[in-house]
Amino acid sequence: MDENDNIVFIGKKDIMNYVLAVITQFSNGRSDVVIKARGRAISRAVDVAEIVRQRFVTDAQTKDIRISTEELEGNEGPVKVSAIEITISKT
């Protein structure tokens, strides 16, 4: 398995799509899943992590949270965007 296989990128889809993606990673044998998001999707990433932990994989816990700022190319030059990585670990 590739090391990037356990990463779920959060975008504009419904929250339950991402919850299902995280649960699928755990059911495929992953012990850790990383939820990544940028900008306005950060709150959706937190929601996904909490829904997974509280409703579906109750033995999972938050292992690590990393925040950063990424520089992306916008229409008018570089734009700084906040980013988050939430690592959930299944015990």
N, C-alpha and C positions, 0 to 999 in steps of 0.2 A: 504493500500500500504506500502511496505517495504521502509525504508529510503534510501536504496542503489539502488532503482529502478530508481532514477533520475541521475545516474552516467553513463557517456559514456566513456569507456576506448578506447583510441586511439592506434592503432597498425599499421600494414603494409597494410591494405586494401586501396582502393581508397577513396579519401577525401569525395566524394559525399555519400558514404555509411554511414559515420559518421554524415554528415549534415542531412541526412534522419533520422537517429536515434535521433538526437537532436530535429528535427521538430516533430517527432512522440511523444516524451516526452511532448512537449508543447501541442500538439493536444489531448493528453490523460489527460489534465487538470493540468499538473505540472506548477507551477509558477517559479520554479528555476530548472536549469539543470546544473550539474557539468561535465565539460570535463576534464578528467585526462590523462596525458601522462608522459612517461619517456624517457630520452635520446634523440635519434634522432627523436622521434615522437613528440617532443615538438613543432617544427615548424608546423607540420601538425595540432596539436591541436589549435594553434593560427589561422591558415588558416580556420579551421572548424568554430571557434567562429566568425571570421570576415565575412565569407560567410553567416552564419545564420543571423547575425545582419544586414548585408547590403542588402541581396537579398531576404530573405524569411520571417523573422520575424522582420520587421523593427521597431516594438515598443519594441523590446528586448534591454537590455543594459547590459554591463559588471558590475556585482555587486561586484565581488571579484576576485583577482588573488593571489594565494599562490605559492611560490616556495620553494623547499626543496631539500635535498639530501637524497637518500635512499641507504641503504647498502644491496646489494644482494650477494648471494653466486655464485661465478664464478668458472671456472675450476681450477684456481690457488689461491683460497681463496676469501675473501670478496672483492667486487668491489663497489665503490661509483658511483651512477648514479643520475643525476639531474632529478627532477620531477616538474611538474606544475599542478595546479588545477585552472581552469577558471570557475567561476560561472556566468551563464547568467540568468538574471531575466526578465520575461515578465511582463510589467506593465498593 
